[in-house]
């Protein structure tokens, strides 16, 4: 009986450490930050994601960030990192510090932030690749197109809660809840 109980606890522990896909993680982080601005959540689009994955391979092989040139079809954010590619989303968002909400217009150094917050965007795609040098290359695309001149004021709203959103999502409370559930299950099965 003890072996069965241990197997159940191990199975429950495995469930806790199962992670979402990079696409789902990126979508979740995008939507967490968009929510701070009262923007509707994006949905993950399979076609955009497939194209992002393919383009991430291209720029990963090149070893440089070069936009695809299809800006009329969608908005595009690119990033490379030596670790934790999910942090690209926060890197893009951190451009908020340079955005002038009162002017509501495009300027150099804010395009990643405005693309991901763009209120009328509805879908996104995401792709990442780790090249042979160990560098992650990340591509995110937004549809309909974003960063349209003359439409910044209505599509890049100020944060509604006064927060600047510069802190990554902390899921420690979820880990604590899962650990508590496992402990309770273990205690139940051992008695």
VOMIKE-843225 format. One line per field, with one value per residue: x, y, z negated of N, C-alpha, C, O in turn. Coordinates in steps of 0.02 Angstrom, whole numbers. Layout:
<pts>
neast = [X, ...] .
nnorth = [Y, ...] .
nup = [Z, ...] .
caeast = [X, ...] .
canorth = [Y, ...] .
caup = [Z, ...] .
ceast = [X, ...] .
cnorth = [Y, ...] .
cup = [Z, ...] .
oeast = [X, ...] .
onorth = [Y, ...] .
oup = [Z, ...] .
</pts>
This chain:
<pts>
neast = [42, 99, 187, 100, 43, 157, 183, 70, 88, 208, 162, 73, 164, 235, 137, 134, 253, 242, 253, 183, 176, 303, 238, 112, 151, 208, 96, 15, 92, 95, -42, -63, 8, -57, -182, -159, -173, -303, -330, -400, -383, -262, -272, -198, -136, -131, -77, -2, 87, 154, 219, 299, 382, 452, 516, 593, 688, 756, 814, 887, 982, 1047, 1096, 1063, 952, 830, 698, 554, 493, 361, 270, 149, 58, 55, 103, 269, 380, 547, 679, 829, 909, 1021, 974, 820, 700, 569, 577, 592, 469, 446, 556, 519, 405, 459, 496, 400, 438, 491, 388, 276, 128, 43, 72, 52, 108, 214, 385, 563, 624, 513, 429, 415, 351, 229, 177, 146, 50, -49, -212, -312, -263, -289, -247, -105, 57, 190, 360, 511, 685, 833, 992, 1144, 1244, 1190, 1103, 946, 822, 685, 521, 378, 217, 84, -90, -237, -125, -10, 48, 10, 23, -51, -146, -110, -151, -280, -252, -148, -164, -144, -78, -204, -207, -109, 10, 172, 201, 323, 364, 390, 268, 224, 218, 224, 128, 41, 122, 138, 6, -10, 89, 37, -81, -26, 39, -73, -138, -42, -39, -170, -170, -77, -130] .
nnorth = [-60, 61, 84, 113, 232, 314, 316, 384, 510, 548, 555, 661, 762, 769, 824, 954, 1010, 1012, 1111, 1250, 1277, 1371, 1464, 1478, 1526, 1649, 1712, 1720, 1807, 1922, 1953, 1976, 2095, 2178, 2186, 2273, 2392, 2398, 2334, 2217, 2036, 1947, 1816, 1660, 1626, 1498, 1497, 1617, 1587, 1473, 1534, 1625, 1537, 1480, 1595, 1631, 1530, 1568, 1695, 1653, 1569, 1665, 1743, 1871, 2010, 2046, 2125, 2052, 2119, 2119, 2211, 2270, 2171, 2123, 2164, 2159, 2096, 2073, 1983, 1940, 1831, 1769, 1684, 1624, 1654, 1701, 1819, 1915, 1972, 2053, 2136, 2205, 2268, 2353, 2467, 2559, 2660, 2758, 2802, 2929, 2959, 3067, 3134, 3030, 2963, 2886, 2855, 2837, 2689, 2641, 2557, 2417, 2404, 2476, 2398, 2274, 2312, 2370, 2410, 2371, 2257, 2083, 1952, 1846, 1780, 1668, 1625, 1536, 1502, 1413, 1446, 1373, 1429, 1442, 1546, 1621, 1660, 1761, 1783, 1880, 1908, 2017, 2037, 2121, 2230, 2336, 2487, 2598, 2749, 2895, 2829, 2802, 2861, 2809, 2674, 2642, 2644, 2724, 2642, 2570, 2552, 2627, 2564, 2525, 2405, 2336, 2219, 2048, 1915, 1836, 1677, 1611, 1591, 1501, 1389, 1364, 1331, 1215, 1134, 1123, 1052, 931, 891, 874, 770, 670, 654, 609, 485, 414, 390] .
nup = [0, -37, 68, 173, 125, 125, 262, 308, 247, 310, 442, 430, 397, 516, 599, 550, 594, 731, 871, 962, 1140, 1230, 1311, 1251, 1126, 1163, 1218, 1105, 1025, 1107, 1105, 969, 951, 1044, 986, 881, 943, 979, 1097, 1213, 1202, 1300, 1424, 1460, 1618, 1733, 1865, 1871, 1767, 1819, 1927, 1855, 1786, 1893, 1943, 1833, 1837, 1954, 1920, 1813, 1872, 1949, 1850, 1812, 1781, 1890, 1960, 2037, 2141, 2174, 2122, 2153, 2148, 2018, 1848, 1778, 1659, 1611, 1529, 1441, 1327, 1201, 1107, 1035, 1131, 1116, 1047, 1142, 1169, 1058, 1074, 1191, 1144, 1049, 1115, 1091, 1007, 1088, 1164, 1211, 1152, 1157, 1277, 1368, 1484, 1609, 1573, 1577, 1502, 1430, 1494, 1477, 1354, 1380, 1483, 1421, 1329, 1403, 1423, 1518, 1573, 1596, 1610, 1586, 1630, 1591, 1585, 1552, 1552, 1512, 1553, 1627, 1550, 1429, 1407, 1385, 1503, 1530, 1593, 1605, 1664, 1711, 1743, 1798, 1894, 1802, 1718, 1797, 1878, 1813, 1738, 1608, 1484, 1456, 1451, 1366, 1215, 1053, 905, 804, 669, 614, 605, 667, 722, 721, 660, 669, 683, 534, 486, 367, 268, 328, 338, 203, 168, 245, 186, 57, 84, 128, 12, -73, -5, -18, -158, -176, -108, -179, -300] .
caeast = [0, 143, 214, 46, 39, 215, 173, 20, 120, 255, 122, 48, 221, 249, 87, 151, 309, 227, 250, 147, 221, 329, 186, 61, 182, 214, 27, -7, 128, 68, -110, -56, 29, -110, -236, -141, -193, -372, -333, -427, -332, -247, -277, -142, -156, -88, -40, 48, 137, 195, 263, 348, 431, 495, 559, 642, 743, 793, 856, 934, 1037, 1084, 1127, 1048, 881, 810, 625, 534, 472, 290, 237, 80, 16, 53, 158, 320, 432, 602, 721, 873, 932, 1063, 935, 750, 669, 506, 592, 587, 405, 457, 603, 480, 360, 498, 500, 348, 470, 507, 328, 240, 57, 9, 80, 20, 134, 273, 452, 614, 634, 451, 387, 400, 299, 165, 152, 116, -7, -96, -278, -353, -235, -332, -213, -32, 93, 253, 408, 578, 735, 899, 1039, 1201, 1285, 1154, 1065, 875, 794, 613, 479, 307, 180, 18, -137, -217, -63, -5, 92, -16, 29, -115, -192, -78, -189, -336, -230, -96, -188, -104, -97, -264, -197, -52, 70, 210, 205, 391, 380, 365, 217, 250, 171, 243, 69, 15, 166, 122, -58, 1, 127, -9, -125, 12, 48, -137, -149, 4, -63, -232, -155, -34, -170] .
canorth = [0, 119, 95, 146, 300, 351, 325, 437, 573, 564, 576, 729, 807, 777, 871, 1021, 1037, 1016, 1181, 1266, 1287, 1440, 1507, 1492, 1568, 1716, 1739, 1736, 1866, 1977, 1971, 2005, 2165, 2214, 2197, 2333, 2450, 2390, 2307, 2149, 1985, 1920, 1744, 1631, 1606, 1443, 1516, 1666, 1552, 1433, 1581, 1651, 1484, 1476, 1655, 1627, 1488, 1607, 1745, 1616, 1548, 1725, 1770, 1942, 2029, 2082, 2118, 2014, 2164, 2111, 2254, 2287, 2113, 2113, 2194, 2109, 2109, 2026, 1987, 1883, 1827, 1711, 1640, 1640, 1693, 1733, 1887, 1962, 2008, 2107, 2184, 2247, 2310, 2403, 2529, 2604, 2717, 2808, 2820, 2988, 2946, 3130, 3147, 2975, 2954, 2844, 2883, 2785, 2655, 2623, 2518, 2350, 2414, 2495, 2341, 2222, 2340, 2396, 2389, 2339, 2191, 2030, 1887, 1848, 1719, 1669, 1573, 1546, 1450, 1420, 1430, 1330, 1464, 1444, 1609, 1616, 1711, 1761, 1822, 1886, 1946, 2040, 2050, 2160, 2268, 2382, 2545, 2636, 2821, 2928, 2788, 2784, 2883, 2763, 2604, 2633, 2679, 2724, 2590, 2591, 2546, 2667, 2523, 2527, 2337, 2314, 2159, 1986, 1879, 1794, 1622, 1574, 1571, 1441, 1334, 1349, 1296, 1147, 1097, 1109, 998, 869, 871, 849, 705, 623, 639, 570, 417, 379, 374] .
caup = [0, -40, 135, 210, 100, 150, 334, 316, 230, 364, 500, 416, 402, 588, 625, 529, 632, 802, 891, 1024, 1197, 1233, 1342, 1201, 1075, 1191, 1223, 1037, 1003, 1146, 1081, 902, 959, 1080, 938, 843, 983, 998, 1165, 1214, 1211, 1366, 1431, 1497, 1685, 1756, 1926, 1851, 1728, 1865, 1964, 1807, 1774, 1953, 1948, 1779, 1863, 2003, 1887, 1771, 1916, 1969, 1790, 1805, 1783, 1950, 1969, 2097, 2194, 2187, 2073, 2172, 2133, 1946, 1810, 1763, 1610, 1612, 1470, 1428, 1257, 1187, 1065, 1021, 1185, 1095, 1023, 1198, 1163, 1010, 1106, 1236, 1104, 1012, 1155, 1066, 974, 1138, 1203, 1188, 1160, 1173, 1349, 1403, 1551, 1615, 1570, 1574, 1438, 1395, 1540, 1450, 1303, 1410, 1522, 1379, 1292, 1452, 1402, 1570, 1592, 1572, 1613, 1587, 1642, 1554, 1601, 1525, 1569, 1481, 1607, 1608, 1501, 1366, 1402, 1404, 1546, 1517, 1639, 1588, 1715, 1689, 1797, 1856, 1887, 1746, 1727, 1854, 1867, 1804, 1698, 1545, 1425, 1441, 1448, 1315, 1156, 992, 857, 768, 597, 593, 605, 730, 747, 732, 623, 699, 646, 480, 477, 307, 231, 360, 318, 133, 167, 270, 135, 3, 107, 128, -58, -97, 27, -48, -225, -170, -87, -227, -360] .
ceast = [43, 172, 163, 41, 97, 208, 123, 50, 169, 218, 95, 104, 238, 200, 104, 205, 298, 218, 209, 199, 247, 277, 134, 88, 187, 145, 3, 27, 105, 2, -109, -38, -23, -167, -222, -162, -266, -381, -359, -371, -323, -262, -218, -168, -106, -46, 14, 105, 183, 244, 316, 402, 479, 542, 611, 702, 787, 840, 906, 994, 1080, 1123, 1116, 973, 868, 735, 609, 513, 399, 247, 167, 31, 5, 107, 207, 369, 484, 645, 771, 899, 976, 1027, 863, 717, 603, 518, 592, 523, 413, 505, 565, 436, 398, 510, 447, 379, 486, 447, 293, 166, 19, 14, 47, 44, 197, 336, 501, 618, 572, 408, 371, 344, 231, 135, 116, 55, -63, -166, -318, -323, -277, -296, -138, -5, 159, 296, 475, 622, 798, 950, 1099, 1250, 1251, 1114, 994, 857, 718, 578, 408, 275, 109, -26, -203, -154, -67, 41, 74, -13, -41, -164, -163, -120, -244, -313, -175, -117, -139, -123, -156, -256, -139, 13, 107, 222, 274, 411, 350, 314, 249, 200, 188, 182, 38, 57, 150, 56, -48, 39, 82, -56, -89, 23, -16, -152, -105, -19, -126, -216, -112, -71, -218] .
cnorth = [63, 135, 131, 219, 342, 364, 381, 505, 594, 587, 646, 780, 820, 827, 943, 1051, 1039, 1090, 1190, 1274, 1358, 1488, 1526, 1537, 1640, 1750, 1762, 1801, 1928, 2000, 1999, 2079, 2206, 2231, 2259, 2397, 2447, 2365, 2236, 2097, 1965, 1845, 1720, 1604, 1555, 1462, 1566, 1632, 1509, 1478, 1611, 1600, 1478, 1536, 1657, 1584, 1527, 1656, 1712, 1592, 1608, 1754, 1844, 1954, 2073, 2071, 2087, 2059, 2158, 2152, 2275, 2231, 2104, 2156, 2140, 2135, 2054, 2036, 1929, 1889, 1765, 1661, 1665, 1684, 1726, 1805, 1938, 2004, 2066, 2159, 2232, 2295, 2365, 2467, 2580, 2667, 2773, 2831, 2880, 2979, 3009, 3147, 3092, 2967, 2911, 2885, 2825, 2755, 2635, 2575, 2448, 2355, 2428, 2438, 2291, 2246, 2360, 2367, 2352, 2274, 2137, 1962, 1898, 1779, 1725, 1611, 1588, 1488, 1465, 1399, 1390, 1364, 1471, 1507, 1596, 1675, 1704, 1807, 1821, 1929, 1959, 2057, 2073, 2202, 2321, 2440, 2585, 2711, 2852, 2890, 2769, 2802, 2833, 2691, 2590, 2672, 2674, 2664, 2614, 2589, 2587, 2629, 2530, 2457, 2308, 2251, 2098, 1954, 1833, 1738, 1581, 1552, 1508, 1380, 1314, 1311, 1224, 1105, 1078, 1051, 931, 845, 842, 779, 652, 604, 596, 497, 379, 361, 318] .
cup = [0, 28, 179, 190, 126, 225, 347, 301, 285, 427, 490, 421, 475, 619, 608, 573, 707, 821, 954, 1080, 1196, 1263, 1290, 1146, 1100, 1196, 1154, 1012, 1042, 1117, 1010, 907, 996, 1032, 896, 878, 1004, 1069, 1164, 1225, 1284, 1365, 1473, 1564, 1712, 1817, 1910, 1812, 1772, 1903, 1918, 1794, 1833, 1958, 1892, 1801, 1911, 1967, 1840, 1811, 1937, 1910, 1781, 1810, 1844, 1959, 2036, 2155, 2213, 2139, 2091, 2157, 2058, 1914, 1790, 1711, 1614, 1550, 1471, 1356, 1249, 1141, 1060, 1075, 1167, 1071, 1080, 1192, 1114, 1037, 1151, 1195, 1069, 1051, 1134, 1036, 1023, 1179, 1171, 1203, 1179, 1247, 1390, 1474, 1551, 1606, 1564, 1505, 1400, 1435, 1516, 1399, 1334, 1451, 1478, 1340, 1339, 1442, 1455, 1596, 1560, 1567, 1609, 1606, 1606, 1577, 1571, 1547, 1530, 1534, 1582, 1561, 1434, 1354, 1425, 1449, 1543, 1568, 1612, 1642, 1691, 1748, 1766, 1841, 1831, 1764, 1790, 1836, 1863, 1760, 1629, 1485, 1406, 1432, 1396, 1253, 1097, 949, 815, 693, 571, 592, 671, 758, 755, 692, 658, 654, 595, 468, 414, 267, 262, 342, 246, 128, 190, 219, 77, 22, 107, 57, -87, -69, -6, -118, -224, -155, -136, -291, -348] .
oeast = [27, 181, 181, 34, 88, 224, 132, 39, 170, 240, 96, 94, 254, 219, 90, 203, 340, 179, 201, 259, 217, 273, 114, 53, 172, 138, -26, -6, 97, -9, -150, -66, -33, -197, -269, -168, -289, -435, -343, -319, -370, -263, -193, -215, -46, 13, 71, 163, 243, 303, 373, 461, 539, 601, 666, 759, 848, 900, 960, 1051, 1141, 1175, 1154, 936, 891, 712, 646, 516, 377, 194, 129, -29, -48, 152, 188, 397, 467, 648, 757, 908, 969, 1047, 849, 707, 583, 472, 593, 522, 390, 497, 577, 432, 371, 532, 448, 349, 493, 453, 281, 143, -32, -34, 16, 3, 228, 341, 481, 615, 577, 355, 318, 297, 182, 74, 62, 13, -120, -177, -354, -355, -299, -313, -111, -38, 182, 272, 494, 598, 815, 950, 1103, 1295, 1278, 1093, 982, 874, 691, 602, 380, 303, 79, -3, -223, -133, -121, 69, 117, -42, -84, -219, -190, -125, -252, -352, -158, -90, -99, -178, -157, -294, -121, 66, 76, 251, 283, 470, 290, 315, 296, 145, 168, 183, 11, 30, 149, 51, -75, 22, 87, -69, -118, 16, -14, -175, -127, -20, -135, -246, -110, -46, -255] .
onorth = [112, 194, 175, 263, 400, 419, 421, 553, 653, 634, 686, 835, 877, 868, 988, 1111, 1064, 1125, 1143, 1278, 1402, 1546, 1584, 1581, 1687, 1809, 1816, 1844, 1982, 2060, 2041, 2121, 2265, 2285, 2294, 2449, 2489, 2373, 2197, 2113, 1966, 1814, 1757, 1565, 1567, 1445, 1559, 1647, 1510, 1461, 1620, 1617, 1470, 1528, 1682, 1599, 1521, 1658, 1738, 1594, 1602, 1785, 1877, 1914, 2129, 2015, 2095, 2037, 2188, 2130, 2297, 2242, 2081, 2181, 2082, 2189, 1995, 2091, 1876, 1943, 1716, 1603, 1722, 1743, 1775, 1846, 1998, 2063, 2121, 2219, 2292, 2355, 2420, 2517, 2637, 2721, 2831, 2874, 2881, 2989, 3006, 3171, 3107, 2964, 2900, 2942, 2769, 2791, 2614, 2554, 2421, 2316, 2396, 2430, 2267, 2206, 2367, 2307, 2305, 2240, 2144, 1921, 1951, 1728, 1780, 1555, 1647, 1433, 1523, 1342, 1375, 1330, 1502, 1521, 1565, 1733, 1650, 1862, 1768, 1980, 1919, 2086, 2047, 2208, 2347, 2442, 2604, 2733, 2838, 2914, 2725, 2762, 2817, 2650, 2532, 2726, 2628, 2637, 2671, 2620, 2582, 2657, 2540, 2451, 2260, 2234, 2098, 1965, 1796, 1751, 1523, 1500, 1466, 1326, 1255, 1264, 1178, 1047, 1022, 1007, 880, 785, 791, 735, 596, 545, 552, 451, 317, 323, 299] .
oup = [33, 45, 217, 232, 146, 248, 393, 338, 303, 460, 537, 446, 493, 660, 647, 588, 744, 789, 994, 1067, 1165, 1242, 1287, 1121, 1063, 1179, 1147, 982, 1013, 1106, 993, 871, 979, 1036, 877, 846, 1042, 1098, 1119, 1254, 1324, 1312, 1515, 1566, 1713, 1821, 1933, 1823, 1762, 1910, 1939, 1791, 1823, 1975, 1902, 1784, 1909, 1982, 1828, 1787, 1942, 1918, 1745, 1838, 1848, 1964, 2085, 2212, 2261, 2118, 2047, 2153, 2037, 1948, 1784, 1719, 1619, 1522, 1499, 1330, 1286, 1137, 1078, 1064, 1199, 1075, 1067, 1208, 1127, 1026, 1150, 1210, 1059, 1022, 1156, 1040, 1003, 1222, 1111, 1260, 1213, 1277, 1441, 1520, 1498, 1629, 1546, 1455, 1342, 1412, 1532, 1400, 1317, 1453, 1495, 1321, 1317, 1451, 1439, 1636, 1503, 1525, 1626, 1598, 1591, 1586, 1564, 1560, 1517, 1556, 1522, 1534, 1387, 1298, 1476, 1434, 1551, 1583, 1598, 1663, 1655, 1798, 1714, 1784, 1816, 1819, 1830, 1787, 1905, 1745, 1596, 1438, 1348, 1407, 1385, 1239, 1093, 955, 793, 656, 512, 579, 723, 812, 792, 690, 674, 593, 610, 442, 409, 235, 225, 330, 230, 89, 160, 209, 50, -18, 88, 43, -121, -105, -20, -135, -266, -184, -135, -332, -394] .
</pts>
